[in-house]
Amino acid sequence: MRPKLRNFYLLTACLGASLLCSCDNNFNERSHGPIILNDSATIVTETDPRYLVDSITDFGEAEMMAEELLPAISKDTFNNVAAAAALAKQQEADSINALKAQKTEKDAKKKQAEAQQGNAKQRKTSTKNRTQKTQSKQTKQSTTKSQNKNQNNKR
């Protein structure tokens, strides 16, 4: 025989043997029977909310959604353009007003911070003035005491 034909027969024999050996002829296994409706043993109950989500749109819901969109589509296109322009103007005015409100809020916070800093500076200067006054009183008292001692020593 030719080598190619011999290899073909050998390959076919190996495949056939592997297919026959792979089958598990266990026909004696008992089936569990048909599913019985309302049998609590065959009902699977899911409690995890991740798997209880309805992710499929029903045909009725799709039709209702399409009907809701139809009135919006059937409007006159000229009115739609005018409404879109009015909406754009309104949105622009709203954004300008929002920016102005943010700016006034920032200014108010800045003024409040400046006022707090001013109050802190006043407190610092008032404490400095108090310490200076007490120091000047102490120096005056010490000078008067020293003068009194000098006068007492002269006598």
TILO-721435 format. One record per atom (N, C-alpha, C, O): residue number from 1; residue in one letter; chain; x, z, y. Coordinates in pm, whole numbers, m for minus. Layout:
<recs>
{NUM; A; A; {X; Z; Y}}
...
</recs>
This chain:
<recs>
{1; M; A; {83; 0; m118}}
{1; M; A; {0; 0; 0}}
{1; M; A; {86; 0; 124}}
{1; M; A; {203; 41; 124}}
{2; R; A; {26; m46; 225}}
{2; R; A; {97; m48; 352}}
{2; R; A; {100; 93; 411}}
{2; R; A; {9; 173; 386}}
{3; P; A; {203; 124; 489}}
{3; P; A; {213; 260; 545}}
{3; P; A; {100; 293; 643}}
{3; P; A; {55; 407; 649}}
{4; K; A; {54; 193; 721}}
{4; K; A; {m52; 221; 819}}
{4; K; A; {m183; 249; 748}}
{4; K; A; {m257; 338; 788}}
{5; L; A; {m211; 174; 644}}
{5; L; A; {m336; 192; 572}}
{5; L; A; {m333; 324; 495}}
{5; L; A; {m435; 393; 485}}
{6; R; A; {m218; 359; 442}}
{6; R; A; {m205; 484; 369}}
{6; R; A; {m227; 603; 465}}
{6; R; A; {m292; 701; 429}}
{7; N; A; {m172; 593; 587}}
{7; N; A; {m192; 700; 687}}
{7; N; A; {m339; 712; 725}}
{7; N; A; {m390; 823; 747}}
{8; F; A; {m408; 599; 733}}
{8; F; A; {m550; 600; 768}}
{8; F; A; {m629; 673; 660}}
{8; F; A; {m714; 757; 692}}
{9; Y; A; {m603; 643; 533}}
{9; Y; A; {m675; 708; 423}}
{9; Y; A; {m643; 858; 419}}
{9; Y; A; {m730; 941; 393}}
{10; L; A; {m520; 890; 445}}
{10; L; A; {m480; 1031; 444}}
{10; L; A; {m549; 1108; 557}}
{10; L; A; {m597; 1220; 538}}
{11; L; A; {m554; 1048; 673}}
{11; L; A; {m620; 1110; 789}}
{11; L; A; {m768; 1126; 763}}
{11; L; A; {m826; 1230; 796}}
{12; T; A; {m832; 1026; 706}}
{12; T; A; {m975; 1032; 676}}
{12; T; A; {m1002; 1141; 573}}
{12; T; A; {m1101; 1214; 586}}
{13; A; A; {m919; 1154; 474}}
{13; A; A; {m937; 1257; 372}}
{13; A; A; {m923; 1396; 432}}
{13; A; A; {m1000; 1486; 398}}
{14; C; A; {m826; 1415; 520}}
{14; C; A; {m806; 1546; 584}}
{14; C; A; {m925; 1582; 671}}
{14; C; A; {m971; 1696; 670}}
{15; L; A; {m976; 1486; 747}}
{15; L; A; {m1092; 1511; 833}}
{15; L; A; {m1213; 1547; 750}}
{15; L; A; {m1284; 1643; 780}}
{16; G; A; {m1237; 1472; 646}}
{16; G; A; {m1352; 1501; 559}}
{16; G; A; {m1341; 1638; 498}}
{16; G; A; {m1441; 1710; 492}}
{17; A; A; {m1223; 1678; 451}}
{17; A; A; {m1204; 1809; 390}}
{17; A; A; {m1225; 1920; 491}}
{17; A; A; {m1286; 2022; 459}}
{18; S; A; {m1176; 1900; 613}}
{18; S; A; {m1192; 2003; 715}}
{18; S; A; {m1339; 2018; 755}}
{18; S; A; {m1385; 2128; 784}}
{19; L; A; {m1412; 1905; 758}}
{19; L; A; {m1554; 1914; 793}}
{19; L; A; {m1632; 1987; 684}}
{19; L; A; {m1720; 2068; 713}}
{20; L; A; {m1600; 1960; 562}}
{20; L; A; {m1671; 2025; 453}}
{20; L; A; {m1639; 2174; 445}}
{20; L; A; {m1725; 2256; 414}}
{21; C; A; {m1516; 2209; 475}}
{21; C; A; {m1476; 2350; 469}}
{21; C; A; {m1529; 2429; 588}}
{21; C; A; {m1547; 2551; 577}}
{22; S; A; {m1553; 2363; 700}}
{22; S; A; {m1596; 2435; 820}}
{22; S; A; {m1741; 2476; 814}}
{22; S; A; {m1781; 2568; 885}}
{23; C; A; {m1819; 2413; 735}}
{23; C; A; {m1961; 2449; 725}}
{23; C; A; {m1976; 2578; 647}}
{23; C; A; {m1917; 2594; 540}}
{24; D; A; {m2053; 2668; 700}}
{24; D; A; {m2081; 2793; 631}}
{24; D; A; {m2220; 2780; 572}}
{24; D; A; {m2319; 2796; 643}}
{25; N; A; {m2228; 2753; 451}}
{25; N; A; {m2356; 2726; 386}}
{25; N; A; {m2430; 2855; 357}}
{25; N; A; {m2459; 2887; 242}}
{26; N; A; {m2460; 2927; 460}}
{26; N; A; {m2532; 3052; 448}}
{26; N; A; {m2679; 3027; 481}}
{26; N; A; {m2722; 3058; 592}}
{27; F; A; {m2752; 2973; 392}}
{27; F; A; {m2893; 2946; 414}}
{27; F; A; {m2978; 3064; 371}}
{27; F; A; {m3101; 3059; 383}}
{28; N; A; {m2918; 3168; 321}}
{28; N; A; {m2991; 3283; 270}}
{28; N; A; {m3021; 3385; 380}}
{28; N; A; {m3091; 3483; 355}}
{29; E; A; {m2970; 3364; 502}}
{29; E; A; {m2995; 3458; 610}}
{29; E; A; {m3143; 3460; 643}}
{29; E; A; {m3209; 3356; 650}}
{30; R; A; {m3193; 3580; 663}}
{30; R; A; {m3334; 3595; 693}}
{30; R; A; {m3356; 3575; 842}}
{30; R; A; {m3283; 3634; 923}}
{31; S; A; {m3453; 3497; 882}}
{31; S; A; {m3483; 3480; 1023}}
{31; S; A; {m3568; 3598; 1068}}
{31; S; A; {m3632; 3665; 988}}
{32; H; A; {m3566; 3621; 1194}}
{32; H; A; {m3638; 3734; 1249}}
{32; H; A; {m3783; 3700; 1281}}
{32; H; A; {m3856; 3784; 1334}}
{33; G; A; {m3823; 3583; 1252}}
{33; G; A; {m3962; 3544; 1272}}
{33; G; A; {m3987; 3492; 1411}}
{33; G; A; {m3898; 3494; 1496}}
{34; P; A; {m4106; 3445; 1435}}
{34; P; A; {m4140; 3389; 1566}}
{34; P; A; {m4156; 3499; 1671}}
{34; P; A; {m4175; 3616; 1637}}
{35; I; A; {m4148; 3461; 1795}}
{35; I; A; {m4169; 3554; 1905}}
{35; I; A; {m4318; 3581; 1917}}
{35; I; A; {m4399; 3488; 1921}}
{36; I; A; {m4353; 3707; 1921}}
{36; I; A; {m4492; 3746; 1931}}
{36; I; A; {m4519; 3788; 2075}}
{36; I; A; {m4448; 3871; 2131}}
{37; L; A; {m4622; 3729; 2135}}
{37; L; A; {m4656; 3763; 2273}}
{37; L; A; {m4701; 3908; 2283}}
{37; L; A; {m4766; 3960; 2193}}
{38; N; A; {m4666; 3970; 2393}}
{38; N; A; {m4698; 4111; 2423}}
{38; N; A; {m4631; 4209; 2327}}
{38; N; A; {m4675; 4324; 2318}}
{39; D; A; {m4529; 4168; 2256}}
{39; D; A; {m4454; 4258; 2170}}
{39; D; A; {m4343; 4319; 2254}}
{39; D; A; {m4260; 4246; 2309}}
{40; S; A; {m4339; 4450; 2265}}
{40; S; A; {m4242; 4516; 2352}}
{40; S; A; {m4099; 4497; 2304}}
{40; S; A; {m4006; 4510; 2383}}
{41; A; A; {m4079; 4466; 2177}}
{41; A; A; {m3944; 4446; 2124}}
{41; A; A; {m3886; 4313; 2169}}
{41; A; A; {m3764; 4297; 2174}}
{42; T; A; {m3971; 4217; 2201}}
{42; T; A; {m3920; 4084; 2240}}
{42; T; A; {m3924; 4063; 2390}}
{42; T; A; {m3880; 3958; 2438}}
{43; I; A; {m3975; 4159; 2467}}
{43; I; A; {m3982; 4144; 2612}}
{43; I; A; {m3853; 4198; 2672}}
{43; I; A; {m3810; 4309; 2641}}
{44; V; A; {m3792; 4119; 2758}}
{44; V; A; {m3670; 4161; 2828}}
{44; V; A; {m3710; 4199; 2969}}
{44; V; A; {m3770; 4119; 3041}}
{45; T; A; {m3677; 4320; 3008}}
{45; T; A; {m3709; 4365; 3145}}
{45; T; A; {m3578; 4379; 3222}}
{45; T; A; {m3483; 4440; 3175}}
{46; E; A; {m3576; 4321; 3339}}
{46; E; A; {m3457; 4323; 3425}}
{46; E; A; {m3484; 4420; 3539}}
{46; E; A; {m3591; 4416; 3600}}
{47; T; A; {m3389; 4508; 3567}}
{47; T; A; {m3405; 4604; 3676}}
{47; T; A; {m3306; 4581; 3789}}
{47; T; A; {m3320; 4640; 3896}}
{48; D; A; {m3207; 4497; 3769}}
{48; D; A; {m3106; 4472; 3872}}
{48; D; A; {m3165; 4376; 3976}}
{48; D; A; {m3202; 4264; 3941}}
{49; P; A; {m3175; 4418; 4103}}
{49; P; A; {m3239; 4333; 4204}}
{49; P; A; {m3162; 4203; 4232}}
{49; P; A; {m3219; 4109; 4287}}
{50; R; A; {m3034; 4198; 4196}}
{50; R; A; {m2960; 4073; 4219}}
{50; R; A; {m3018; 3960; 4136}}
{50; R; A; {m3016; 3844; 4178}}
{51; Y; A; {m3069; 3993; 4020}}
{51; Y; A; {m3119; 3890; 3930}}
{51; Y; A; {m3269; 3871; 3941}}
{51; Y; A; {m3324; 3785; 3872}}
{52; L; A; {m3335; 3946; 4024}}
{52; L; A; {m3480; 3934; 4040}}
{52; L; A; {m3520; 3846; 4158}}
{52; L; A; {m3637; 3840; 4193}}
{53; V; A; {m3424; 3779; 4219}}
{53; V; A; {m3450; 3695; 4336}}
{53; V; A; {m3507; 3561; 4289}}
{53; V; A; {m3458; 3501; 4194}}
{54; D; A; {m3611; 3516; 4360}}
{54; D; A; {m3670; 3385; 4328}}
{54; D; A; {m3592; 3280; 4406}}
{54; D; A; {m3609; 3267; 4527}}
{55; S; A; {m3509; 3205; 4337}}
{55; S; A; {m3423; 3108; 4405}}
{55; S; A; {m3474; 2965; 4392}}
{55; S; A; {m3408; 2871; 4436}}
{56; I; A; {m3590; 2947; 4332}}
{56; I; A; {m3643; 2812; 4312}}
{56; I; A; {m3767; 2797; 4399}}
{56; I; A; {m3858; 2880; 4394}}
{57; T; A; {m3769; 2692; 4477}}
{57; T; A; {m3885; 2665; 4562}}
{57; T; A; {m3992; 2597; 4479}}
{57; T; A; {m3967; 2496; 4413}}
{58; D; A; {m4112; 2654; 4482}}
{58; D; A; {m4223; 2595; 4406}}
{58; D; A; {m4271; 2469; 4475}}
{58; D; A; {m4245; 2449; 4594}}
{59; F; A; {m4340; 2385; 4400}}
{59; F; A; {m4392; 2261; 4459}}
{59; F; A; {m4490; 2290; 4570}}
{59; F; A; {m4490; 2222; 4672}}
{60; G; A; {m4573; 2391; 4553}}
{60; G; A; {m4671; 2425; 4656}}
{60; G; A; {m4603; 2470; 4784}}
{60; G; A; {m4647; 2432; 4893}}
{61; E; A; {m4497; 2550; 4773}}
{61; E; A; {m4425; 2595; 4891}}
{61; E; A; {m4357; 2479; 4962}}
{61; E; A; {m4355; 2475; 5085}}
{62; A; A; {m4303; 2386; 4887}}
{62; A; A; {m4237; 2271; 4947}}
{62; A; A; {m4339; 2186; 5024}}
{62; A; A; {m4309; 2135; 5132}}
{63; E; A; {m4459; 2171; 4969}}
{63; E; A; {m4562; 2094; 5038}}
{63; E; A; {m4606; 2165; 5165}}
{63; E; A; {m4627; 2101; 5268}}
{64; M; A; {m4619; 2298; 5158}}
{64; M; A; {m4659; 2373; 5277}}
{64; M; A; {m4552; 2364; 5385}}
{64; M; A; {m4584; 2351; 5504}}
{65; M; A; {m4426; 2370; 5345}}
{65; M; A; {m4319; 2359; 5443}}
{65; M; A; {m4319; 2222; 5507}}
{65; M; A; {m4295; 2209; 5627}}
{66; A; A; {m4345; 2119; 5429}}
{66; A; A; {m4350; 1984; 5484}}
{66; A; A; {m4467; 1970; 5581}}
{66; A; A; {m4454; 1903; 5684}}
{67; E; A; {m4581; 2033; 5550}}
{67; E; A; {m4696; 2026; 5640}}
{67; E; A; {m4669; 2101; 5770}}
{67; E; A; {m4717; 2061; 5876}}
{68; E; A; {m4592; 2209; 5762}}
{68; E; A; {m4557; 2282; 5884}}
{68; E; A; {m4466; 2199; 5973}}
{68; E; A; {m4472; 2212; 6095}}
{69; L; A; {m4383; 2116; 5914}}
{69; L; A; {m4291; 2034; 5992}}
{69; L; A; {m4359; 1911; 6050}}
{69; L; A; {m4315; 1859; 6153}}
{70; L; A; {m4464; 1864; 5989}}
{70; L; A; {m4531; 1743; 6035}}
{70; L; A; {m4584; 1754; 6178}}
{70; L; A; {m4561; 1661; 6256}}
{71; P; A; {m4652; 1861; 6217}}
{71; P; A; {m4699; 1867; 6355}}
{71; P; A; {m4585; 1861; 6456}}
{71; P; A; {m4601; 1803; 6564}}
{72; A; A; {m4474; 1920; 6425}}
{72; A; A; {m4360; 1916; 6517}}
{72; A; A; {m4304; 1775; 6527}}
{72; A; A; {m4259; 1734; 6634}}
{73; I; A; {m4307; 1702; 6419}}
{73; I; A; {m4255; 1565; 6419}}
{73; I; A; {m4351; 1470; 6488}}
{73; I; A; {m4308; 1373; 6550}}
{74; S; A; {m4482; 1499; 6478}}
{74; S; A; {m4580; 1405; 6532}}
{74; S; A; {m4596; 1415; 6683}}
{74; S; A; {m4674; 1339; 6740}}
{75; K; A; {m4528; 1505; 6750}}
{75; K; A; {m4538; 1516; 6895}}
{75; K; A; {m4477; 1392; 6961}}
{75; K; A; {m4396; 1320; 6902}}
{76; D; A; {m4518; 1371; 7083}}
{76; D; A; {m4468; 1258; 7160}}
{76; D; A; {m4319; 1281; 7190}}
{76; D; A; {m4281; 1390; 7230}}
{77; T; A; {m4237; 1178; 7172}}
{77; T; A; {m4094; 1194; 7191}}
{77; T; A; {m4058; 1217; 7338}}
{77; T; A; {m3961; 1286; 7367}}
{78; F; A; {m4136; 1160; 7431}}
{78; F; A; {m4107; 1182; 7572}}
{78; F; A; {m4124; 1329; 7607}}
{78; F; A; {m4041; 1386; 7678}}
{79; N; A; {m4231; 1390; 7557}}
{79; N; A; {m4252; 1532; 7583}}
{79; N; A; {m4142; 1615; 7517}}
{79; N; A; {m4101; 1718; 7570}}
{80; N; A; {m4095; 1570; 7401}}
{80; N; A; {m3988; 1642; 7334}}
{80; N; A; {m3861; 1641; 7418}}
{80; N; A; {m3791; 1741; 7427}}
{81; V; A; {m3832; 1527; 7480}}
{81; V; A; {m3713; 1516; 7564}}
{81; V; A; {m3728; 1605; 7687}}
{81; V; A; {m3634; 1673; 7726}}
{82; A; A; {m3846; 1604; 7747}}
{82; A; A; {m3869; 1689; 7863}}
{82; A; A; {m3860; 1837; 7825}}
{82; A; A; {m3803; 1917; 7899}}
{83; A; A; {m3917; 1871; 7711}}
{83; A; A; {m3911; 2010; 7666}}
{83; A; A; {m3766; 2051; 7636}}
{83; A; A; {m3726; 2163; 7665}}
{84; A; A; {m3689; 1959; 7577}}
{84; A; A; {m3549; 1989; 7547}}
{84; A; A; {m3469; 2009; 7677}}
{84; A; A; {m3384; 2098; 7684}}
{85; A; A; {m3496; 1926; 7777}}
{85; A; A; {m3427; 1940; 7905}}
{85; A; A; {m3463; 2074; 7971}}
{85; A; A; {m3377; 2143; 8025}}
{86; A; A; {m3592; 2109; 7967}}
{86; A; A; {m3635; 2236; 8025}}
{86; A; A; {m3571; 2353; 7950}}
{86; A; A; {m3529; 2452; 8011}}
{87; L; A; {m3564; 2342; 7819}}
{87; L; A; {m3502; 2447; 7740}}
{87; L; A; {m3354; 2460; 7773}}
{87; L; A; {m3302; 2570; 7782}}
{88; A; A; {m3287; 2346; 7791}}
{88; A; A; {m3144; 2349; 7826}}
{88; A; A; {m3123; 2417; 7962}}
{88; A; A; {m3030; 2495; 7978}}
{89; K; A; {m3210; 2386; 8058}}
{89; K; A; {m3199; 2450; 8189}}
{89; K; A; {m3223; 2601; 8179}}
{89; K; A; {m3152; 2680; 8242}}
{90; Q; A; {m3322; 2639; 8099}}
{90; Q; A; {m3353; 2781; 8082}}
{90; Q; A; {m3236; 2853; 8016}}
{90; Q; A; {m3200; 2964; 8056}}
{91; Q; A; {m3177; 2790; 7915}}
{91; Q; A; {m3063; 2852; 7847}}
{91; Q; A; {m2943; 2865; 7941}}
{91; Q; A; {m2872; 2966; 7938}}
{92; E; A; {m2922; 2764; 8024}}
{92; E; A; {m2811; 2770; 8121}}
{92; E; A; {m2834; 2883; 8221}}
{92; E; A; {m2741; 2957; 8253}}
{93; A; A; {m2959; 2895; 8269}}
{93; A; A; {m2990; 3003; 8364}}
{93; A; A; {m2973; 3139; 8297}}
{93; A; A; {m2923; 3233; 8358}}
{94; D; A; {m3016; 3150; 8173}}
{94; D; A; {m3002; 3276; 8101}}
{94; D; A; {m2854; 3313; 8083}}
{94; D; A; {m2817; 3430; 8097}}
{95; S; A; {m2772; 3214; 8051}}
{95; S; A; {m2629; 3243; 8031}}
{95; S; A; {m2564; 3283; 8164}}
{95; S; A; {m2478; 3371; 8166}}
{96; I; A; {m2603; 3219; 8273}}
{96; I; A; {m2548; 3255; 8405}}
{96; I; A; {m2589; 3397; 8441}}
{96; I; A; {m2507; 3476; 8488}}
{97; N; A; {m2717; 3430; 8417}}
{97; N; A; {m2764; 3566; 8446}}
{97; N; A; {m2692; 3669; 8360}}
{97; N; A; {m2659; 3778; 8407}}
{98; A; A; {m2667; 3635; 8234}}
{98; A; A; {m2595; 3726; 8146}}
{98; A; A; {m2453; 3748; 8195}}
{98; A; A; {m2403; 3861; 8192}}
{99; L; A; {m2387; 3642; 8242}}
{99; L; A; {m2251; 3656; 8296}}
{99; L; A; {m2250; 3742; 8421}}
{99; L; A; {m2159; 3823; 8441}}
{100; K; A; {m2351; 3723; 8507}}
{100; K; A; {m2359; 3803; 8628}}
{100; K; A; {m2380; 3951; 8594}}
{100; K; A; {m2320; 4039; 8655}}
{101; A; A; {m2466; 3975; 8496}}
{101; A; A; {m2491; 4114; 8455}}
{101; A; A; {m2365; 4177; 8399}}
{101; A; A; {m2336; 4293; 8426}}
{102; Q; A; {m2289; 4101; 8320}}
{102; Q; A; {m2164; 4153; 8267}}
{102; Q; A; {m2065; 4184; 8378}}
{102; Q; A; {m1995; 4285; 8375}}
{103; K; A; {m2060; 4095; 8478}}
{103; K; A; {m1967; 4115; 8589}}
{103; K; A; {m2005; 4239; 8670}}
{103; K; A; {m1917; 4317; 8707}}
{104; T; A; {m2133; 4257; 8699}}
{104; T; A; {m2175; 4374; 8775}}
{104; T; A; {m2149; 4502; 8695}}
{104; T; A; {m2113; 4605; 8752}}
{105; E; A; {m2169; 4494; 8564}}
{105; E; A; {m2141; 4611; 8480}}
{105; E; A; {m1993; 4646; 8482}}
{105; E; A; {m1956; 4763; 8489}}
{106; K; A; {m1908; 4543; 8475}}
{106; K; A; {m1764; 4566; 8481}}
{106; K; A; {m1724; 4624; 8616}}
{106; K; A; {m1643; 4716; 8622}}
{107; D; A; {m1784; 4570; 8724}}
{107; D; A; {m1753; 4622; 8858}}
{107; D; A; {m1795; 4768; 8870}}
{107; D; A; {m1723; 4849; 8928}}
{108; A; A; {m1912; 4802; 8817}}
{108; A; A; {m1959; 4940; 8824}}
{108; A; A; {m1865; 5033; 8748}}
{108; A; A; {m1833; 5142; 8795}}
{109; K; A; {m1822; 4990; 8630}}
{109; K; A; {m1728; 5071; 8552}}
{109; K; A; {m1595; 5086; 8625}}
{109; K; A; {m1534; 5193; 8622}}
{110; K; A; {m1552; 4978; 8691}}
{110; K; A; {m1426; 4984; 8766}}
{110; K; A; {m1437; 5081; 8883}}
{110; K; A; {m1346; 5160; 8907}}
{111; K; A; {m1550; 5075; 8955}}
{111; K; A; {m1569; 5167; 9068}}
{111; K; A; {m1575; 5312; 9019}}
{111; K; A; {m1521; 5402; 9083}}
{112; Q; A; {m1641; 5332; 8906}}
{112; Q; A; {m1650; 5466; 8850}}
{112; Q; A; {m1512; 5518; 8811}}
{112; Q; A; {m1479; 5635; 8834}}
{113; A; A; {m1430; 5430; 8752}}
{113; A; A; {m1295; 5470; 8715}}
{113; A; A; {m1212; 5501; 8838}}
{113; A; A; {m1135; 5598; 8839}}
{114; E; A; {m1226; 5420; 8943}}
{114; E; A; {m1153; 5444; 9068}}
{114; E; A; {m1196; 5577; 9130}}
{114; E; A; {m1113; 5652; 9182}}
{115; A; A; {m1327; 5605; 9125}}
{115; A; A; {m1376; 5730; 9181}}
{115; A; A; {m1320; 5849; 9103}}
{115; A; A; {m1283; 5951; 9162}}
{116; Q; A; {m1313; 5836; 8973}}
{116; Q; A; {m1257; 5943; 8892}}
{116; Q; A; {m1109; 5962; 8924}}
{116; Q; A; {m1060; 6075; 8930}}
{117; Q; A; {m1037; 5850; 8943}}
{117; Q; A; {m896; 5861; 8978}}
{117; Q; A; {m880; 5925; 9116}}
{117; Q; A; {m789; 6004; 9138}}
{118; G; A; {m969; 5889; 9209}}
{118; G; A; {m965; 5949; 9342}}
{118; G; A; {m989; 6098; 9336}}
{118; G; A; {m922; 6176; 9405}}
{119; N; A; {m1086; 6138; 9255}}
{119; N; A; {m1113; 6282; 9238}}
{119; N; A; {m992; 6354; 9178}}
{119; N; A; {m959; 6465; 9218}}
{120; A; A; {m928; 6289; 9084}}
{120; A; A; {m810; 6350; 9023}}
{120; A; A; {m699; 6364; 9126}}
{120; A; A; {m629; 6466; 9128}}
{121; K; A; {m681; 6262; 9212}}
{121; K; A; {m578; 6269; 9316}}
{121; K; A; {m609; 6381; 9415}}
{121; K; A; {m520; 6454; 9458}}
{122; Q; A; {m739; 6394; 9451}}
{122; Q; A; {m777; 6501; 9543}}
{122; Q; A; {m746; 6637; 9483}}
{122; Q; A; {m697; 6727; 9552}}
{123; R; A; {m775; 6652; 9353}}
{123; R; A; {m745; 6779; 9287}}
{123; R; A; {m596; 6807; 9290}}
{123; R; A; {m553; 6920; 9315}}
{124; K; A; {m516; 6704; 9264}}
{124; K; A; {m371; 6722; 9265}}
{124; K; A; {m323; 6761; 9404}}
{124; K; A; {m242; 6853; 9419}}
{125; T; A; {m373; 6691; 9507}}
{125; T; A; {m328; 6723; 9643}}
{125; T; A; {m376; 6861; 9684}}
{125; T; A; {m304; 6934; 9753}}
{126; S; A; {m497; 6899; 9643}}
{126; S; A; {m545; 7032; 9682}}
{126; S; A; {m463; 7141; 9613}}
{126; S; A; {m434; 7244; 9673}}
{127; T; A; {m426; 7118; 9488}}
{127; T; A; {m342; 7218; 9420}}
{127; T; A; {m204; 7221; 9483}}
{127; T; A; {m143; 7328; 9495}}
{128; K; A; {m153; 7105; 9524}}
{128; K; A; {m23; 7103; 9592}}
{128; K; A; {m32; 7181; 9723}}
{128; K; A; {56; 7260; 9755}}
{129; N; A; {m141; 7156; 9798}}
{129; N; A; {m157; 7227; 9925}}
{129; N; A; {m166; 7377; 9902}}
{129; N; A; {m109; 7455; 9979}}
{130; R; A; {m236; 7418; 9798}}
{130; R; A; {m248; 7561; 9769}}
{130; R; A; {m112; 7620; 9735}}
{130; R; A; {m76; 7727; 9783}}
{131; T; A; {m38; 7549; 9652}}
{131; T; A; {95; 7602; 9615}}
{131; T; A; {186; 7607; 9737}}
{131; T; A; {264; 7701; 9754}}
{132; Q; A; {176; 7505; 9821}}
{132; Q; A; {259; 7505; 9942}}
{132; Q; A; {220; 7620; 10034}}
{132; Q; A; {307; 7684; 10093}}
{133; K; A; {90; 7646; 10046}}
{133; K; A; {45; 7756; 10132}}
{133; K; A; {92; 7890; 10077}}
{133; K; A; {140; 7976; 10151}}
{134; T; A; {78; 7904; 9946}}
{134; T; A; {123; 8032; 9888}}
{134; T; A; {274; 8048; 9902}}
{134; T; A; {324; 8158; 9926}}
{135; Q; A; {347; 7937; 9886}}
{135; Q; A; {492; 7944; 9901}}
{135; Q; A; {528; 7977; 10045}}
{135; Q; A; {619; 8057; 10071}}
{136; S; A; {457; 7916; 10140}}
{136; S; A; {488; 7944; 10280}}
{136; S; A; {453; 8088; 10315}}
{136; S; A; {525; 8152; 10393}}
{137; K; A; {344; 8142; 10259}}
{137; K; A; {310; 8282; 10282}}
{137; K; A; {417; 8373; 10225}}
{137; K; A; {458; 8472; 10286}}
{138; Q; A; {462; 8336; 10104}}
{138; Q; A; {565; 8418; 10041}}
{138; Q; A; {695; 8416; 10122}}
{138; Q; A; {761; 8518; 10137}}
{139; T; A; {730; 8299; 10173}}
{139; T; A; {852; 8291; 10253}}
{139; T; A; {836; 8369; 10383}}
{139; T; A; {930; 8435; 10428}}
{140; K; A; {718; 8362; 10444}}
{140; K; A; {694; 8437; 10567}}
{140; K; A; {703; 8587; 10540}}
{140; K; A; {763; 8663; 10616}}
{141; Q; A; {643; 8626; 10428}}
{141; Q; A; {647; 8768; 10394}}
{141; Q; A; {790; 8813; 10367}}
{141; Q; A; {831; 8921; 10407}}
{142; S; A; {863; 8729; 10298}}
{142; S; A; {1002; 8767; 10269}}
{142; S; A; {1086; 8771; 10397}}
{142; S; A; {1171; 8858; 10414}}
{143; T; A; {1060; 8677; 10486}}
{143; T; A; {1136; 8678; 10612}}
{143; T; A; {1099; 8799; 10697}}
{143; T; A; {1185; 8860; 10759}}
{144; T; A; {970; 8834; 10699}}
{144; T; A; {930; 8951; 10777}}
{144; T; A; {987; 9078; 10717}}
{144; T; A; {1027; 9170; 10789}}
{145; K; A; {990; 9083; 10583}}
{145; K; A; {1048; 9200; 10516}}
{145; K; A; {1197; 9212; 10548}}
{145; K; A; {1249; 9320; 10576}}
{146; S; A; {1262; 9096; 10543}}
{146; S; A; {1406; 9100; 10571}}
{146; S; A; {1431; 9137; 10718}}
{146; S; A; {1528; 9206; 10748}}
{147; Q; A; {1346; 9092; 10807}}
{147; Q; A; {1362; 9129; 10949}}
{147; Q; A; {1337; 9279; 10967}}
{147; Q; A; {1407; 9347; 11042}}
{148; N; A; {1235; 9326; 10898}}
{148; N; A; {1206; 9471; 10907}}
{148; N; A; {1324; 9552; 10854}}
{148; N; A; {1356; 9657; 10910}}
{149; K; A; {1386; 9508; 10747}}
{149; K; A; {1500; 9579; 10692}}
{149; K; A; {1617; 9577; 10790}}
{149; K; A; {1686; 9676; 10811}}
{150; N; A; {1634; 9459; 10849}}
{150; N; A; {1742; 9448; 10947}}
{150; N; A; {1718; 9543; 11065}}
{150; N; A; {1811; 9608; 11112}}
{151; Q; A; {1597; 9550; 11111}}
{151; Q; A; {1567; 9639; 11223}}
{151; Q; A; {1586; 9785; 11182}}
{151; Q; A; {1634; 9867; 11260}}
{152; N; A; {1546; 9816; 11059}}
{152; N; A; {1564; 9954; 11011}}
{152; N; A; {1713; 9987; 10995}}
{152; N; A; {1754; 10101; 11020}}
{153; N; A; {1790; 9891; 10956}}
{153; N; A; {1933; 9915; 10941}}
{153; N; A; {2000; 9933; 11076}}
{153; N; A; {2097; 10008; 11087}}
{154; K; A; {1952; 9867; 11177}}
{154; K; A; {2009; 9879; 11310}}
{154; K; A; {1979; 10016; 11370}}
{154; K; A; {2057; 10066; 11450}}
{155; R; A; {1876; 10074; 11335}}
{155; R; A; {1838; 10203; 11393}}
{155; R; A; {1919; 10309; 11335}}
{155; R; A; {1902; 10426; 11371}}
</recs>
